[in-house]
Amino acid sequence: MQTDLPMPSISRLKEWARRIKRDAVAVYFAARDPRTPWMARVLAVAVAAYALSPIDLIPDFIPVLGYLDDVLIVPLGLWLVIRFIPPDVLKASREKAAALLARPHSYVAAAWIVGIWVACIAALALWWQSR
């Protein structure tokens, strides 16, 4: 059965995903900028950590709900943070992010992020056990 509804093209979806990724990195850079208000910094660090982390709140293997955080939570968090970041800081951060994303990927950095998450979970488990 053929429908006449316009479907978003794959290239538009890929571009949207690239912008989300760029903005996640830009929010990280903006959080480190001294011109960014402290409340925006705290929120930016939380959103960037969640967006760039390989560990999800809802695992992707759970049907429908698994991708809900990738499709809703991350873009909404980025949208909220971007509203609090001064425009000049956001522009400079987006330029830095675009330059960074144009470079080759680092698997060592990914291993460090996973290691940090594992260490945090282990520390939480030890703390919980000692209670």
Secondary structure, DSSP 4 states (H G I P E B T S, - for coil): ----SPPPPHHHHHHHHHHHHHHHHHHHHHHH-TTS-HHHHHHHHHHHHHHH-S--SS-TTSTTHHHHIIIIIHHHHHHHHHHHS-HHHHHHHHHHHHHHHHSPP-HHHHHHHHHHHHHHHHHHHHHHHH-
